[in-house]
């Protein structure tokens, strides 16, 4: 999360349930503070001097505690109001003891934890703490003449009793206000971090959704490419065979019959491949990456050349080097590249000859498809032809060259690197 977002974060306001809780807490603390006032009056121990009337004592006690009912709704106003009431009550010698002090602590804590304007919340807390220490110093100075030797009859320590009393009061207040300040600040930081974690979790969820969408899109492209490779080749061959059948149907029934037989076999092969591929796509184990998604391989290139020969092309297949077992993905990619190149020759090139060469080299497999047509073997027409071939080669770290030949015709050549251990077996 960026720094700007972190520093500019505003804590959401309290919920309705939290506001109801504050209301009950404020009422409960006020009732207990009034009960504590009753106990203090019953003991007659008025350490701050003669107290005012009972009504005024009740007023200042309630004023120092009741605003807690609104502490998270208006934290700044509540903290300021309780601080003023606390100092005023003590100045009027009201015996404000544990619960009013706890209310002051809660007000400072809430301002630190819930203050929306962080700069204002910090300044107000510092101002309140400064005012409290100022009042502490002033009250000690005003009551210094009331201290007598009889007040410290039991004093036995090494520190002078008046100094010990002052240090004890200052130390208590330092710890009291420091803890109120930093506990509120810590609560705010914890709330901000929870917000950051929720934001990060949401960003992670969105990124996972985007990754799944990209994976689905990639799978769609892959399926489209596979369908193109499977269907286009066989349909192109059937189209050429049908044209040949039409031309010789009347004058050479035997050739027409041969062409129709080739169309039938090609159609059957096409349907079988489509059924096999769709069956693989329906397989949950394949969808999860547990199995292969293509059964074609380099060993089936000979069948491609035979089908091209049936269309009337003078097709040749040459295998050079020592054939070696290939990784299935490399074998599939090589076959699909050759298939697409042959399909383009049949569909677009108006060629009379086709030359397919497979070379097993030391560290790579090379497939080379060339023709003597008019240079239209690129799969022109805006299809997936060359794009699909280049993607297959790139996916395996290889490269693909495609373009017109100097002596006429078109050539497609792909080089696919082999793994070290495969290349070693080939060598």
C-alpha positions as CSV (number, residue, x, y, z in Angstrom):
1,X,0.0,0.0,0.0
2,X,1.4,3.4,-0.9
3,X,2.5,5.9,1.7
4,X,0.0,8.4,0.5
5,X,-2.9,6.1,1.1
6,X,-1.5,5.1,4.5
7,X,-1.0,8.6,5.8
8,X,-4.3,9.8,4.3
9,X,-6.4,7.0,5.8
10,X,-9.3,7.9,8.0
11,X,-10.7,5.4,10.4
12,X,-14.3,4.6,9.8
13,X,-16.7,6.0,12.4
14,X,-18.1,3.8,15.1
15,X,-20.9,1.4,14.4
16,X,-24.4,1.7,15.9
17,X,-23.6,-1.2,18.3
18,X,-20.4,0.6,19.4
19,X,-22.4,3.8,20.0
20,X,-24.9,1.9,22.1
21,X,-22.1,0.3,24.1
22,X,-20.6,3.7,24.8
23,X,-24.0,5.0,26.0
24,X,-24.3,2.2,28.5
25,X,-20.7,2.5,29.6
26,X,-21.1,6.3,30.2
27,X,-24.3,5.7,32.2
28,X,-22.7,2.9,34.2
29,X,-19.5,4.9,35.0
30,X,-21.5,7.9,36.0
31,X,-23.6,5.8,38.5
32,X,-20.5,4.2,40.0
33,X,-18.8,7.6,40.3
34,X,-21.7,9.0,42.2
35,X,-21.7,5.9,44.4
36,X,-17.9,6.5,45.0
37,X,-18.7,10.2,45.8
38,X,-21.2,8.9,48.4
39,X,-18.5,6.7,50.0
40,X,-16.0,9.6,50.0
41,X,-18.5,11.9,51.7
42,X,-19.2,9.1,54.2
43,X,-15.6,8.8,55.2
44,X,-15.2,12.6,55.6
45,X,-11.7,12.4,54.0
46,X,-11.7,15.6,51.9
47,X,-8.0,15.8,50.9
48,X,-8.5,18.8,48.7
49,X,-10.1,21.0,51.3
50,X,-13.7,21.7,52.4
51,X,-16.0,20.6,49.6
52,X,-18.8,22.7,48.0
53,X,-22.4,21.9,48.3
54,X,-23.7,18.4,47.5
55,X,-25.4,19.6,44.3
56,X,-22.2,21.0,43.0
57,X,-20.3,17.8,43.9
58,X,-22.8,15.7,42.0
59,X,-22.6,18.1,39.0
60,X,-18.8,18.0,38.7
61,X,-18.7,14.2,39.2
62,X,-21.3,13.7,36.5
63,X,-19.6,16.3,34.2
64,X,-16.3,14.3,34.5
65,X,-17.8,10.9,33.7
66,X,-21.2,11.2,31.8
67,X,-19.6,12.4,28.5
68,X,-18.1,9.0,28.0
69,X,-21.4,8.0,26.5
70,X,-20.4,10.0,23.4
71,X,-16.6,9.3,23.5
72,X,-16.4,7.6,20.0
73,X,-19.0,9.9,18.4
74,X,-17.2,13.1,19.3
75,X,-13.8,12.1,20.8
76,X,-12.1,15.5,20.7
77,X,-15.0,17.4,22.3
78,X,-15.4,14.7,25.0
79,X,-11.7,14.7,25.9
80,X,-11.7,18.5,26.2
81,X,-14.9,18.6,28.2
82,X,-13.9,15.9,30.7
83,X,-10.5,17.5,31.2
84,X,-12.0,20.8,32.0
85,X,-14.6,19.3,34.3
86,X,-11.8,17.3,36.1
87,X,-9.7,20.3,36.7
88,X,-12.7,22.5,37.7
89,X,-13.9,19.8,40.1
90,X,-10.6,19.5,41.8
91,X,-10.3,23.3,41.9
92,X,-13.6,23.3,43.8
93,X,-12.3,20.6,46.1
94,X,-14.7,17.9,44.9
95,X,-13.4,14.5,45.9
96,X,-12.9,13.2,42.4
97,X,-11.0,9.9,42.8
98,X,-10.7,6.6,40.8
99,X,-13.6,6.6,38.4
100,X,-13.3,10.3,37.2
101,X,-9.6,9.6,36.7
102,X,-10.4,6.5,34.7
103,X,-12.9,8.6,32.6
104,X,-10.1,11.0,31.8
105,X,-7.9,8.1,30.8
106,X,-10.6,6.7,28.6
107,X,-11.2,10.1,27.0
108,X,-7.5,10.5,26.1
109,X,-7.3,6.9,24.8
110,X,-10.4,7.3,22.7
111,X,-9.1,10.6,21.1
112,X,-5.9,8.8,20.2
113,X,-7.7,5.7,18.8
114,X,-10.6,7.3,17.1
115,X,-9.7,10.9,16.2
116,X,-10.2,11.4,12.5
117,X,-7.9,14.4,12.2
118,X,-4.6,12.9,13.4
119,X,-2.7,16.2,13.7
120,X,-5.6,17.8,15.7
121,X,-5.9,14.7,17.9
122,X,-2.2,14.8,18.7
123,X,-2.2,18.5,19.5
124,X,-5.3,18.3,21.7
125,X,-3.8,15.3,23.7
126,X,-0.6,17.1,24.2
127,X,-2.5,20.3,25.3
128,X,-4.6,18.3,27.8
129,X,-1.6,16.6,29.3
130,X,0.3,19.9,29.5
131,X,-2.7,21.5,31.2
132,X,-2.9,18.6,33.7
133,X,0.7,19.0,34.6
134,X,0.3,22.7,34.9
135,X,-2.7,22.2,37.2
136,X,-0.6,19.7,39.2
137,X,2.2,22.2,39.7
138,X,-0.3,25.0,40.6
139,X,-2.2,22.8,43.1
140,X,1.1,21.8,44.8
141,X,2.2,25.4,45.0
142,X,-1.2,26.5,46.4
143,X,-1.2,23.8,49.1
144,X,2.5,24.0,50.0
145,X,1.7,26.1,53.1
146,X,-0.9,23.5,54.3
147,X,1.8,20.9,54.7
148,X,3.2,20.6,58.2
149,X,5.5,18.3,60.0
150,X,2.6,16.4,61.5
151,X,1.5,15.5,58.0
152,X,4.6,13.3,57.6
153,X,4.9,11.9,61.1
154,X,5.7,8.4,59.8
155,X,8.4,9.5,57.3
156,X,11.5,7.3,57.6
157,X,13.1,7.3,54.1
158,X,16.2,9.0,52.8
159,X,14.3,11.4,50.7
160,X,12.7,14.5,52.3
161,X,9.0,13.8,52.7
162,X,7.7,16.9,50.7
163,X,10.1,16.1,47.8
164,X,9.1,12.4,47.9
165,X,5.4,13.4,47.8
166,X,6.0,15.6,44.8
167,X,8.1,13.0,42.9
168,X,5.5,10.3,43.6
169,X,2.7,12.5,42.3
170,X,4.7,13.5,39.2
171,X,5.8,10.0,38.5
172,X,2.3,8.6,38.8
173,X,0.9,11.2,36.4
174,X,3.7,10.7,33.9
175,X,3.0,7.0,33.7
176,X,-0.8,7.6,33.7
177,X,-0.8,10.1,30.8
178,X,2.0,8.4,28.8
179,X,0.1,5.1,28.9
180,X,-3.2,6.9,27.9
181,X,-1.4,8.6,25.0
182,X,0.5,5.6,23.6
183,X,-2.3,3.1,24.1
184,X,-4.6,5.2,22.0
185,X,-2.0,5.7,19.4
186,X,-1.3,2.0,19.3
187,X,-5.0,1.2,18.9
188,X,-5.2,3.6,15.9
189,X,-2.2,2.0,14.3
190,X,-3.6,-1.4,14.8
191,X,-6.9,-0.3,13.1
192,X,-5.0,1.1,10.2
193,X,-3.0,-2.1,9.8
194,X,-6.2,-4.2,9.8
195,X,-7.4,-1.9,7.1
196,X,-4.2,-2.4,5.1
197,X,-4.5,-6.2,5.5
198,X,-8.0,-6.1,4.2
199,X,-6.9,-3.9,1.3
200,X,-4.1,-6.3,0.5
201,X,-6.4,-9.3,0.7
202,X,-8.8,-7.6,-1.7
203,X,-6.0,-6.7,-4.1
204,X,-4.7,-10.3,-3.9
205,X,-8.3,-11.5,-4.6
206,X,-8.6,-9.2,-7.6
207,X,-5.1,-10.2,-8.9
208,X,-6.1,-13.9,-8.6
209,X,-9.3,-13.2,-10.5
210,X,-7.3,-11.4,-13.2
211,X,-4.9,-14.2,-13.4
212,X,-7.7,-16.7,-13.8
213,X,-9.3,-14.5,-16.5
214,X,-5.9,-14.4,-18.3
215,X,-5.6,-18.2,-17.9
216,X,-9.1,-18.6,-19.4
217,X,-8.3,-16.3,-22.2
218,X,-5.0,-18.1,-22.9
219,X,-6.8,-21.4,-22.9
220,X,-9.4,-20.0,-25.3
221,X,-6.6,-18.9,-27.7
222,X,-4.9,-22.3,-27.3
223,X,-8.2,-24.2,-28.1
224,X,-8.8,-21.9,-31.1
225,X,-5.3,-22.6,-32.4
226,X,-5.7,-26.4,-31.9
227,X,-9.1,-26.2,-33.7
228,X,-7.5,-24.2,-36.5
229,X,-4.7,-26.7,-36.9
230,X,-6.9,-29.8,-36.8
231,X,-9.8,-28.5,-38.9
232,X,-8.1,-26.3,-41.5
233,X,-5.7,-29.0,-42.7
234,X,-8.3,-31.7,-43.2
235,X,-10.9,-29.3,-44.7
236,X,-8.3,-27.9,-47.1
237,X,-7.3,-31.4,-48.2
238,X,-11.0,-32.3,-48.7
239,X,-11.6,-29.1,-50.7
240,X,-8.7,-29.9,-53.1
241,X,-9.8,-33.5,-53.4
242,X,-13.4,-32.4,-54.1
243,X,-12.2,-30.0,-56.8
244,X,-10.1,-32.8,-58.4
245,X,-13.1,-35.1,-58.3
246,X,-15.3,-32.6,-60.0
247,X,-12.8,-32.0,-62.8
248,X,-12.3,-35.7,-63.6
249,X,-15.7,-37.0,-62.7
250,X,-17.0,-37.5,-66.2
251,X,-13.9,-38.5,-68.1
252,X,-12.1,-40.6,-65.4
253,X,-14.5,-42.3,-62.9
254,X,-11.7,-44.2,-61.3
255,X,-9.7,-41.1,-60.3
256,X,-12.9,-39.5,-59.1
257,X,-13.6,-42.6,-57.0
258,X,-10.1,-42.4,-55.6
259,X,-10.6,-38.7,-54.7
260,X,-13.9,-39.4,-53.1
261,X,-12.3,-42.2,-51.0
262,X,-9.6,-39.8,-49.9
263,X,-12.3,-37.2,-49.0
264,X,-14.0,-39.9,-46.9
265,X,-10.9,-40.9,-45.1
266,X,-9.8,-37.3,-44.5
267,X,-13.2,-36.5,-43.1
268,X,-13.2,-39.5,-40.9
269,X,-9.7,-38.6,-39.6
270,X,-10.8,-35.0,-39.0
271,X,-13.8,-36.1,-37.0
272,X,-11.6,-38.6,-35.0
273,X,-9.1,-35.8,-34.1
274,X,-11.9,-33.4,-33.2
275,X,-13.6,-36.0,-31.0
276,X,-10.2,-36.9,-29.4
277,X,-9.4,-33.3,-28.7
278,X,-12.8,-32.4,-27.3
279,X,-12.7,-35.5,-25.1
280,X,-9.4,-34.4,-23.7
281,X,-10.9,-31.0,-23.0
282,X,-13.8,-32.5,-21.1
283,X,-11.4,-34.6,-19.0
284,X,-11.2,-33.0,-15.5
285,X,-7.7,-34.4,-15.0
286,X,-6.5,-32.6,-18.2
287,X,-8.3,-29.4,-17.2
288,X,-6.2,-29.4,-14.0
289,X,-3.0,-30.0,-15.9
290,X,-2.7,-33.7,-15.1
291,X,-2.6,-35.1,-18.6
292,X,-1.7,-34.3,-22.2
293,X,-3.9,-32.1,-24.4
294,X,-2.7,-33.2,-27.8
295,X,-1.9,-36.7,-29.2
296,X,-0.2,-35.5,-32.4
297,X,3.6,-35.9,-32.8
298,X,6.5,-35.7,-35.2
299,X,6.0,-39.4,-36.1
300,X,2.8,-38.4,-37.8
301,X,4.4,-36.1,-40.3
302,X,4.6,-38.9,-42.9
303,X,0.8,-39.2,-42.9
304,X,0.6,-35.4,-43.5
305,X,2.8,-35.7,-46.5
306,X,0.8,-38.7,-47.8
307,X,-2.4,-36.7,-47.6
308,X,-0.8,-33.8,-49.4
309,X,0.4,-36.2,-52.1
310,X,-3.2,-37.3,-52.5
311,X,-4.2,-33.8,-53.5
312,X,-1.9,-34.0,-56.5
313,X,1.2,-32.4,-55.1
314,X,4.6,-34.0,-55.7
315,X,5.3,-34.3,-52.0
316,X,8.6,-35.5,-50.5
317,X,9.7,-36.2,-46.9
318,X,13.3,-36.3,-45.8
319,X,14.5,-37.1,-42.3
320,X,18.2,-36.3,-41.6
321,X,20.2,-37.2,-38.6
322,X,19.5,-39.9,-36.1
323,X,15.9,-39.8,-34.9
324,X,15.7,-39.6,-31.1
325,X,12.9,-39.6,-28.6
326,X,11.7,-36.1,-28.2
327,X,9.9,-34.4,-25.3
328,X,6.1,-34.7,-26.1
329,X,5.6,-30.9,-26.1
330,X,8.4,-30.4,-28.7
331,X,7.1,-33.3,-30.8
332,X,3.6,-31.8,-30.8
333,X,4.8,-28.3,-31.6
334,X,6.9,-29.6,-34.5
335,X,4.0,-31.6,-35.9
336,X,1.6,-28.7,-35.7
337,X,4.1,-26.3,-37.4
338,X,4.5,-28.8,-40.3
339,X,0.7,-29.3,-40.4
340,X,0.0,-25.6,-40.7
341,X,2.7,-25.1,-43.3
342,X,1.4,-28.0,-45.4
343,X,-2.2,-26.7,-45.0
344,X,-1.1,-23.3,-46.3
345,X,0.6,-24.8,-49.3
346,X,-2.5,-26.8,-50.2
347,X,-4.9,-23.8,-49.6
348,X,-3.0,-20.8,-50.9
349,X,0.2,-21.5,-52.8
350,X,-1.0,-23.1,-56.1
351,X,2.1,-25.2,-55.9
352,X,3.0,-28.4,-57.7
353,X,5.6,-29.7,-55.3
354,X,6.1,-29.9,-51.6
355,X,9.3,-30.6,-49.8
356,X,9.3,-31.4,-46.0
357,X,12.5,-32.0,-44.2
358,X,13.1,-33.0,-40.6
359,X,16.6,-32.5,-39.2
360,X,17.8,-34.0,-35.9
361,X,20.7,-31.8,-35.0
362,X,23.0,-31.9,-32.0
363,X,21.0,-29.4,-29.8
364,X,17.9,-28.7,-31.8
365,X,15.2,-30.1,-34.0
366,X,14.7,-28.4,-37.3
367,X,11.6,-28.7,-39.5
368,X,11.6,-27.2,-43.0
369,X,8.6,-27.0,-45.4
370,X,9.0,-25.4,-48.8
371,X,7.0,-25.3,-52.1
372,X,7.3,-24.0,-55.6
373,X,4.1,-22.0,-55.6
374,X,3.5,-18.3,-55.9
375,X,4.6,-17.4,-52.4
376,X,1.2,-17.5,-50.7
377,X,2.0,-20.1,-48.1
378,X,1.8,-17.7,-45.3
379,X,-1.7,-18.3,-44.5
380,X,-2.7,-15.0,-45.9
381,X,-6.3,-14.1,-45.2
382,X,-5.6,-12.8,-41.7
383,X,-5.9,-16.2,-40.0
384,X,-3.9,-17.8,-37.3
385,X,-1.4,-19.4,-39.6
386,X,2.0,-17.8,-39.1
387,X,1.0,-16.3,-35.8
388,X,0.2,-19.8,-34.4
389,X,3.4,-21.3,-35.8
390,X,5.6,-18.5,-34.4
391,X,3.8,-18.8,-31.0
392,X,4.6,-22.5,-30.9
393,X,8.2,-22.0,-31.7
394,X,8.6,-19.2,-29.2
395,X,6.9,-21.1,-26.4
396,X,9.7,-23.7,-26.7
397,X,12.5,-21.2,-26.9
398,X,12.9,-21.6,-30.6
399,X,12.6,-19.4,-33.7
400,X,10.7,-19.5,-36.9
401,X,11.6,-18.1,-40.3
402,X,8.9,-17.8,-43.1
403,X,9.0,-16.0,-46.4
404,X,9.4,-16.3,-50.2
405,X,12.4,-18.3,-51.5
406,X,14.9,-16.8,-53.9
407,X,14.1,-19.3,-56.6
408,X,10.4,-19.0,-56.2
409,X,7.9,-20.5,-53.8
410,X,7.6,-20.2,-50.1
411,X,9.5,-21.6,-47.2
412,X,8.8,-22.2,-43.5
413,X,11.7,-23.3,-41.2
414,X,11.5,-23.7,-37.4
415,X,14.2,-24.6,-35.0
416,X,13.2,-26.0,-31.6
417,X,16.0,-26.4,-28.9
418,X,16.3,-29.7,-27.2
419,X,17.0,-30.4,-23.6
420,X,20.6,-31.2,-22.7
421,X,19.9,-34.8,-22.0
422,X,17.9,-35.2,-25.2
423,X,20.6,-33.6,-27.3
424,X,23.2,-35.8,-25.6
425,X,21.2,-38.9,-26.6
426,X,21.0,-37.6,-30.2
427,X,24.7,-37.0,-30.4
